[in-house]
Each structure stands twice: as structure tokens, then as C-alpha cells.
Amino acid sequence: MNKIIDVVALGELLIDMTNNGVSENNNDIFEANPGGAPCNVLAMLKRFGHRVSFIGKVGDDIFGRKLKATLEEVGIQTENLLMDKDVRTTLAFVETFPDGDRDFSFYRNPGADMMLSKDEINVGLIKQAKIFHFGTLSMTHEMPRESTIFALEEAKKAGAIITFDPNLREPLWNSLDEAKEQILKGMEYCDYLKISDNEIQWLTGEEDFTKGVEKLRERFNIPLITVSMGKEGSRAYYKPEGQDQIIVEAAPFISEDTIETTGAGDTFCGCVIHYILENGIDSFDRDKLTDMLNTANAAASLITRVKGALRVMPKLDAVEALAKTR
């Protein structure tokens, strides 16, 4: 089948309720920002001009209808976005700390994103994708987990490149042991793994990121792994089959304008996927990896300077201008 869609992503689409100050009565004011990691990634890819589509489910409620309209507004195809009349859209209340880091409280027991069944997945859409992207919020419970694995199997059969961001959210799992099991399951399929510093340390038990990557590579043949290191920047570990490993590190673009980190990892991930679309997974060199990390770090820095993520992804000219300052 003709690969006419650049990226299809499956997973959660939700509302991030982010703190936006206090009222005259000293009550917290929350802003309803469209969110969900897979769609944040797609929104960044759309900035690069890619054709992208989403598979998921929201409630047929105020928030679900707003989310569908938002995806259409930013240019993400919604032909496999389903509306559930019985279950409400998931909400994530986000508390932002003075350093820009966050804590989450999820209203998802269940949320509509958990109700996507295997027979609701449009296999034809997956077959049209050059890249299939997923995370693990769709693997926290049995029904969406079965749907995710089914979609991964179909993507693999169709020859898609598979990209994976575990995006660990501890409160959503029954146990961290279950989370670890499902993250490792996801790694069986992926060609590009985006993982954060705390995630790889937790997952492998190694404080040193390189040792952690080596431990993962003992089990999984993943050509490209990036480790996002927050204020320390990012690192890429690239080892296509039969070649020596290349390790590249890039410094962050620290800004005094940072207000929150929501969407930074997703923005980074979207940039890396763009480079995979441009270069393929088997033809990176040191220069391309360096350019990729600088661009991804620049985009991640820009998204931390605004509230929300999905509908406010940085414009390409701004990303390129910041990346060129290095």
C-alpha cells in the first residue's frame, strides 16, 4: 500500500488543566489546555509540514468535542478519533513548581482514552503510515494494551518505522513492576526510543546513561536511542545493525523565559521523528545527529516558554533561528 501518511500515532488525547494563577478570592485558576503526548508529537511534526493522523478515543462531551476541533485546527487528521458517549474525556491536573517541573493528578477511572478496543482500530490507516508512534499510557490497562499491541503488529507487518516514548506517569499504573514490564514490551517493536534521564535510570538500574543504553541494547535491537537530560541537554546513541555506535551530545538552550516543561519531551521527540523521515533510520552520521539534537533542543526550549503544548507548538523559523545560534 502507498505510504501517503508520514506519521500515525496512537494513544491518549486529554485536557491538561494547568494552573494559571489565582482569583481575587485566592482560589487556583486552571486553564484547559489540549494535551496528550502522541498528539503533541504530531502537532510538532505538522509544523515541519508532515501529514499526520491520530488513533484514539475521547468522550462525547464538552472537552472531547473541543479536542477534536483542536486537532482539526492544527491539521492532525481525525478519521480514527472516536467519541465515547458513555465515558468522559480524561483530565490531567498539572501543578507546576517554581523550577518549571511538574506533578500530575489524573481523572481517568476510566477515561475515554482507555476504552479504545482492538476492533475500532483502522488497520488501513496504519498501512498507509511511514512511521507509527506510540507511548505507554495506552498500555496501562488491558483493553487499550491489547489495542496497542495489535496496532504495533500491524505496523510492523506493513513495514513502518516504529517510534516509542514510554512517557512514564507513575500514578496511572497499578504498580511500577507492571509499568516496567509493558515498557520493555514496547521496546521489542521500536526502531527509535525516546527516553528521559530518570526513566532510563529507573528502568535499567544504571546511573550512567551509556551503561543504561548498553543494558537495553543487550536485549533489544534499537538503532536510535535518545536520552533527554533536562537542563543537561540531550544525547543520541546510534547503532544500525553491523555498524559501530556513534554517541553525540548537545547542550540545552536554557532560557530565563521558561515557565513550565509541559510538552518539552514531545516537542523534542517530534523533531527527532522529522529527521528520521528526512534521512531514514539507517543513514545518520555524526553531523546529522548533532543537527538533529540541536534542533530538538531548540524546539523543546521554545515550548517551555508558553503554557500548554498541542496548539502552541513553536514555529519552524523560530526553531531554526534558535538552533543556528549554536
TIPA-189396 format. One record per residue (C-alpha): residue in one letter; x negated, y negated, z negated. Coordinates in steps of 0.02 Angstrom, whole numbers. Each point is the difference from the previous one (the first is absolute). Example, Ala and Ser with C-alpha at 12.3 -4.5 7.8 and 13.67 -1.06 7.14 Angstrom:
BEGIN
<sese=a px=-615 py=225 pz=-390> $
<sese=s px=-69 py=-172 pz=33> $
REM end
This chain:
BEGIN
<sese=m px=0 py=0 pz=0> $
<sese=n px=-58 py=-176 pz=41> $
<sese=k px=-75 py=-87 pz=-154> $
<sese=i px=93 py=-164 pz=16> $
<sese=i px=0 py=-45 pz=-186> $
<sese=d px=-165 py=-47 pz=-81> $
<sese=v px=46 py=43 pz=-181> $
<sese=v px=147 py=87 pz=-83> $
<sese=a px=1 py=-9 pz=-190> $
<sese=l px=108 py=98 pz=-123> $
<sese=g px=35 py=-45 pz=-180> $
<sese=e px=76 py=-126 pz=-118> $
<sese=l px=81 py=-165 pz=42> $
<sese=l px=50 py=-97 pz=-155> $
<sese=i px=16 py=-168 pz=-84> $
<sese=d px=-147 py=-67 pz=-100> $
<sese=m px=74 py=-110 pz=-134> $
<sese=t px=-148 py=-115 pz=-34> $
<sese=n px=-8 py=-127 pz=-140> $
<sese=n px=19 py=-177 pz=64> $
<sese=g px=-12 py=-103 pz=-160> $
<sese=v px=127 py=-36 pz=-135> $
<sese=s px=165 py=-91 pz=-5> $
<sese=e px=45 py=-152 pz=-105> $
<sese=n px=59 py=124 pz=-132> $
<sese=n px=-170 py=87 pz=1> $
<sese=n px=69 py=154 pz=89> $
<sese=d px=-104 py=90 pz=131> $
<sese=i px=47 py=-38 pz=180> $
<sese=f px=-25 py=144 pz=122> $
<sese=e px=-16 py=-16 pz=190> $
<sese=a px=66 py=142 pz=109> $
<sese=n px=-144 py=37 pz=119> $
<sese=p px=18 py=136 pz=133> $
<sese=g px=-131 py=133 pz=-34> $
<sese=g px=-56 py=179 pz=10> $
<sese=a px=-176 py=48 pz=50> $
<sese=p px=36 py=88 pz=167> $
<sese=c px=98 py=-149 pz=68> $
<sese=n px=-130 py=-123 pz=-64> $
<sese=v px=-127 py=96 pz=104> $
<sese=l px=114 py=-6 pz=152> $
<sese=a px=29 py=-187 pz=-23> $
<sese=m px=-189 py=-31 pz=6> $
<sese=l px=-15 py=111 pz=154> $
<sese=k px=138 py=-100 pz=83> $
<sese=r px=-107 py=-156 pz=-26> $
<sese=f px=-130 py=86 pz=110> $
<sese=g px=132 py=24 pz=135> $
<sese=h px=30 py=186 pz=-26> $
<sese=r px=165 py=88 pz=27> $
<sese=v px=54 py=75 pz=-166> $
<sese=s px=148 py=98 pz=-69> $
<sese=f px=58 py=54 pz=-173> $
<sese=i px=82 py=158 pz=-69> $
<sese=g px=87 py=-19 pz=-166> $
<sese=k px=161 py=-34 pz=-95> $
<sese=v px=73 py=-146 pz=-97> $
<sese=g px=166 py=-24 pz=-87> $
<sese=d px=148 py=-69 pz=96> $
<sese=d px=1 py=-146 pz=-121> $
<sese=i px=-53 py=-183 pz=-7> $
<sese=f px=-185 py=42 pz=-12> $
<sese=g px=3 py=140 pz=129> $
<sese=r px=82 py=-110 pz=130> $
<sese=k px=-124 py=-140 pz=-36> $
<sese=l px=-145 py=122 pz=19> $
<sese=k px=63 py=63 pz=168> $
<sese=a px=21 py=-179 pz=61> $
<sese=t px=-176 py=-41 pz=-60> $
<sese=l px=-77 py=144 pz=97> $
<sese=e px=91 py=-57 pz=156> $
<sese=e px=-57 py=-179 pz=-33> $
<sese=v px=-185 py=49 pz=-5> $
<sese=g px=14 py=120 pz=147> $
<sese=i px=-2 py=172 pz=-82> $
<sese=q px=115 py=122 pz=90> $
<sese=t px=139 py=67 pz=-110> $
<sese=e px=79 py=140 pz=104> $
<sese=n px=-42 py=126 pz=-139> $
<sese=l px=38 py=-114 pz=-148> $
<sese=l px=154 py=77 pz=-81> $
<sese=m px=126 py=-81 pz=-118> $
<sese=d px=63 py=101 pz=-149> $
<sese=k px=177 py=-44 pz=-58> $
<sese=d px=-17 py=94 pz=-165> $
<sese=v px=-174 py=-46 pz=-65> $
<sese=r px=-69 py=-174 pz=-28> $
<sese=t px=-157 py=-77 pz=72> $
<sese=t px=-155 py=23 pz=-110> $
<sese=l px=-58 py=-153 pz=-98> $
<sese=a px=-176 py=-27 pz=-68> $
<sese=f px=-21 py=-136 pz=-130> $
<sese=v px=-178 py=-65 pz=9> $
<sese=e px=-88 py=-86 pz=-144> $
<sese=t px=-152 py=-99 pz=56> $
<sese=f px=-142 py=-32 pz=-124> $
<sese=p px=-111 py=-156 pz=-2> $
<sese=d px=-137 py=89 pz=100> $
<sese=g px=124 py=45 pz=138> $
<sese=d px=15 py=184 pz=-48> $
<sese=r px=173 py=77 pz=-21> $
<sese=d px=110 py=119 pz=-97> $
<sese=f px=159 py=82 pz=70> $
<sese=s px=170 py=50 pz=-68> $
<sese=f px=99 py=102 pz=127> $
<sese=y px=189 py=16 pz=11> $
<sese=r px=8 py=164 pz=96> $
<sese=n px=97 py=137 pz=-87> $
<sese=p px=34 py=39 pz=137> $
<sese=g px=-32 py=-135 pz=129> $
<sese=a px=57 py=14 pz=180> $
<sese=d px=-179 py=27 pz=62> $
<sese=m px=0 py=166 pz=-96> $
<sese=m px=153 py=63 pz=95> $
<sese=l px=-77 py=20 pz=173> $
<sese=s px=29 py=180 pz=53> $
<sese=k px=-99 py=102 pz=124> $
<sese=d px=144 py=10 pz=125> $
<sese=e px=13 py=-191 pz=4> $
<sese=i px=-173 py=-23 pz=73> $
<sese=n px=-7 py=-47 pz=184> $
<sese=v px=-131 py=122 pz=66> $
<sese=g px=5 py=-81 pz=171> $
<sese=l px=-60 py=-163 pz=-78> $
<sese=i px=-148 py=87 pz=-82> $
<sese=k px=-48 py=82 pz=165> $
<sese=q px=-12 py=-173 pz=80> $
<sese=a px=-125 py=-64 pz=-131> $
<sese=k px=-187 py=-18 pz=23> $
<sese=i px=-19 py=-13 pz=-190> $
<sese=f px=109 py=66 pz=-141> $
<sese=h px=-22 py=-87 pz=-167> $
<sese=f px=62 py=52 pz=-173> $
<sese=g px=-26 py=-20 pz=-187> $
<sese=t px=51 py=98 pz=-154> $
<sese=l px=154 py=-91 pz=-64> $
<sese=s px=93 py=113 pz=122> $
<sese=m px=-80 py=152 pz=-86> $
<sese=t px=52 py=-31 pz=-180> $
<sese=h px=159 py=106 pz=12> $
<sese=e px=51 py=159 pz=90> $
<sese=m px=115 py=-66 pz=139> $
<sese=p px=-111 py=-141 pz=66> $
<sese=r px=-154 py=110 pz=-25> $
<sese=e px=73 py=133 pz=114> $
<sese=s px=44 py=-136 pz=126> $
<sese=t px=-176 py=-73 pz=-6> $
<sese=i px=-85 py=169 pz=26> $
<sese=f px=120 py=39 pz=143> $
<sese=a px=-42 py=-167 pz=83> $
<sese=l px=-187 py=31 pz=-25> $
<sese=e px=12 py=170 pz=82> $
<sese=e px=92 py=-75 pz=147> $
<sese=a px=-126 py=-142 pz=15> $
<sese=k px=-145 py=124 pz=-3> $
<sese=k px=82 py=109 pz=134> $
<sese=a px=27 py=-155 pz=107> $
<sese=g px=-185 py=-47 pz=-11> $
<sese=a px=22 py=-160 pz=-99> $
<sese=i px=-141 py=-73 pz=-104> $
<sese=i px=59 py=7 pz=-181> $
<sese=t px=-39 py=-138 pz=-124> $
<sese=f px=30 py=11 pz=-188> $
<sese=d px=3 py=-120 pz=-146> $
<sese=p px=39 py=93 pz=-163> $
<sese=n px=53 py=-164 pz=-84> $
<sese=l px=15 py=81 pz=-172> $
<sese=r px=142 py=-70 pz=-106> $
<sese=e px=-13 py=100 pz=-161> $
<sese=p px=174 py=-40 pz=-72> $
<sese=l px=84 py=84 pz=149> $
<sese=w px=-76 py=172 pz=-28> $
<sese=n px=56 py=134 pz=-121> $
<sese=s px=-184 py=24 pz=-43> $
<sese=l px=-170 py=-53 pz=63> $
<sese=d px=-39 py=183 pz=35> $
<sese=e px=145 py=4 pz=123> $
<sese=a px=-60 py=-163 pz=77> $
<sese=k px=-174 py=73 pz=24> $
<sese=e px=70 py=157 pz=80> $
<sese=q px=104 py=-98 pz=126> $
<sese=i px=-139 py=-124 pz=41> $
<sese=l px=-117 py=145 pz=37> $
<sese=k px=138 py=76 pz=107> $
<sese=g px=9 py=-161 pz=101> $
<sese=m px=-188 py=6 pz=28> $
<sese=e px=19 py=166 pz=92> $
<sese=y px=81 py=-96 pz=143> $
<sese=c px=-87 py=-168 pz=10> $
<sese=d px=-133 py=-68 pz=118> $
<sese=y px=-17 py=-165 pz=-92> $
<sese=l px=13 py=-14 pz=-189> $
<sese=k px=21 py=-171 pz=-82> $
<sese=i px=-35 py=19 pz=-185> $
<sese=s px=-33 py=-124 pz=-140> $
<sese=d px=-143 py=2 pz=-123> $
<sese=n px=105 py=55 pz=-150> $
<sese=e px=90 py=132 pz=104> $
<sese=i px=-157 py=87 pz=61> $
<sese=q px=-76 py=-2 pz=-175> $
<sese=w px=158 py=75 pz=-74> $
<sese=l px=20 py=127 pz=139> $
<sese=t px=-179 py=65 pz=6> $
<sese=g px=-63 py=-35 pz=-177> $
<sese=e px=-150 py=-90 pz=76> $
<sese=e px=-40 py=-179 pz=-51> $
<sese=d px=-112 py=-20 pz=153> $
<sese=f px=105 py=-25 pz=156> $
<sese=t px=-124 py=86 pz=116> $
<sese=k px=-1 py=155 pz=-110> $
<sese=g px=190 py=-6 pz=-1> $
<sese=v px=7 py=-6 pz=189> $
<sese=e px=-123 py=145 pz=10> $
<sese=k px=112 py=102 pz=-115> $
<sese=l px=151 py=-34 pz=112> $
<sese=r px=-99 py=42 pz=156> $
<sese=e px=-45 py=169 pz=-74> $
<sese=r px=185 py=43 pz=14> $
<sese=f px=69 py=-108 pz=140> $
<sese=n px=-62 py=-46 pz=173> $
<sese=i px=47 py=-185 pz=-3> $
<sese=p px=-102 py=-99 pz=128> $
<sese=l px=32 py=-174 pz=-74> $
<sese=i px=19 py=-42 pz=-184> $
<sese=t px=6 py=-178 pz=-66> $
<sese=v px=-15 py=-44 pz=-184> $
<sese=s px=73 py=-170 pz=-47> $
<sese=m px=-93 py=-68 pz=-151> $
<sese=g px=99 py=-156 pz=-45> $
<sese=k px=-116 py=-144 pz=-41> $
<sese=e px=-148 py=105 pz=56> $
<sese=g px=61 py=11 pz=180> $
<sese=s px=19 py=162 pz=97> $
<sese=r px=-98 py=146 pz=67> $
<sese=a px=21 py=115 pz=150> $
<sese=y px=-62 py=180 pz=10> $
<sese=y px=3 py=62 pz=179> $
<sese=k px=-44 py=178 pz=50> $
<sese=p px=76 py=71 pz=158> $
<sese=e px=-27 py=185 pz=25> $
<sese=g px=-179 py=46 pz=43> $
<sese=q px=-71 py=-174 pz=-36> $
<sese=d px=-97 py=-79 pz=-143> $
<sese=q px=96 py=-106 pz=-124> $
<sese=i px=-2 py=-190 pz=14> $
<sese=i px=33 py=-101 pz=-158> $
<sese=v px=41 py=-185 pz=17> $
<sese=e px=44 py=-125 pz=-137> $
<sese=a px=76 py=-173 pz=18> $
<sese=a px=18 py=-138 pz=-129> $
<sese=p px=171 py=-72 pz=-41> $
<sese=f px=63 py=-174 pz=41> $
<sese=i px=30 py=-64 pz=-176> $
<sese=s px=118 py=-148 pz=-10> $
<sese=e px=54 py=-117 pz=-139> $
<sese=d px=170 py=-2 pz=86> $
<sese=t px=38 py=182 pz=-44> $
<sese=i px=165 py=13 pz=-93> $
<sese=e px=40 py=187 pz=9> $
<sese=t px=-66 py=159 pz=82> $
<sese=t px=165 py=69 pz=66> $
<sese=g px=-27 py=69 pz=175> $
<sese=a px=-189 py=-22 pz=3> $
<sese=g px=-34 py=185 pz=20> $
<sese=d px=136 py=18 pz=131> $
<sese=t px=-67 py=-148 pz=99> $
<sese=f px=-174 py=77 pz=-8> $
<sese=c px=70 py=168 pz=57> $
<sese=g px=93 py=-78 pz=146> $
<sese=c px=-160 py=-82 pz=63> $
<sese=v px=-96 py=165 pz=-7> $
<sese=i px=139 py=88 pz=96> $
<sese=h px=-10 py=-138 pz=131> $
<sese=y px=-184 py=39 pz=23> $
<sese=i px=40 py=185 pz=17> $
<sese=l px=126 py=-42 pz=136> $
<sese=e px=-131 py=-106 pz=88> $
<sese=n px=-146 py=121 pz=-16> $
<sese=g px=71 py=174 pz=-31> $
<sese=i px=-50 py=98 pz=-154> $
<sese=d px=-158 py=74 pz=78> $
<sese=s px=-95 py=-150 pz=70> $
<sese=f px=-45 py=-117 pz=-143> $
<sese=d px=-177 py=-61 pz=-28> $
<sese=r px=-75 py=-105 pz=-139> $
<sese=d px=41 py=-166 pz=85> $
<sese=k px=181 py=46 pz=32> $
<sese=l px=21 py=61 pz=-179> $
<sese=t px=-75 py=-161 pz=-68> $
<sese=d px=115 py=-105 pz=111> $
<sese=m px=148 py=107 pz=-56> $
<sese=l px=-36 py=-23 pz=-186> $
<sese=n px=-31 py=-187 pz=15> $
<sese=t px=166 py=-23 pz=92> $
<sese=a px=93 py=110 pz=-125> $
<sese=n px=-77 py=-91 pz=-149> $
<sese=a px=45 py=-168 pz=76> $
<sese=a px=181 py=51 pz=28> $
<sese=a px=12 py=71 pz=-176> $
<sese=s px=-67 py=-163 pz=-71> $
<sese=l px=128 py=-104 pz=95> $
<sese=i px=149 py=103 pz=-58> $
<sese=t px=-51 py=-26 pz=-183> $
<sese=r px=27 py=-186 pz=23> $
<sese=v px=189 py=14 pz=28> $
<sese=k px=144 py=84 pz=-91> $
<sese=g px=64 py=161 pz=77> $
<sese=a px=-69 py=94 pz=149> $
<sese=l px=113 py=73 pz=133> $
<sese=r px=67 py=-159 pz=80> $
<sese=v px=-151 py=-111 pz=-40> $
<sese=m px=-144 py=103 pz=73> $
<sese=p px=-147 py=-111 pz=52> $
<sese=k px=-4 py=-62 pz=179> $
<sese=l px=-135 py=74 pz=109> $
<sese=d px=-89 py=-164 pz=37> $
<sese=a px=-16 py=-34 pz=-187> $
<sese=v px=-70 py=175 pz=-31> $
<sese=e px=-126 py=-16 pz=141> $
<sese=a px=-53 py=-175 pz=-53> $
<sese=l px=-34 py=57 pz=-178> $
<sese=a px=-91 py=158 pz=57> $
<sese=k px=-114 py=-104 pz=111> $
<sese=t px=-61 py=-101 pz=-149> $
<sese=r px=-110 py=149 pz=-47> $
REM end
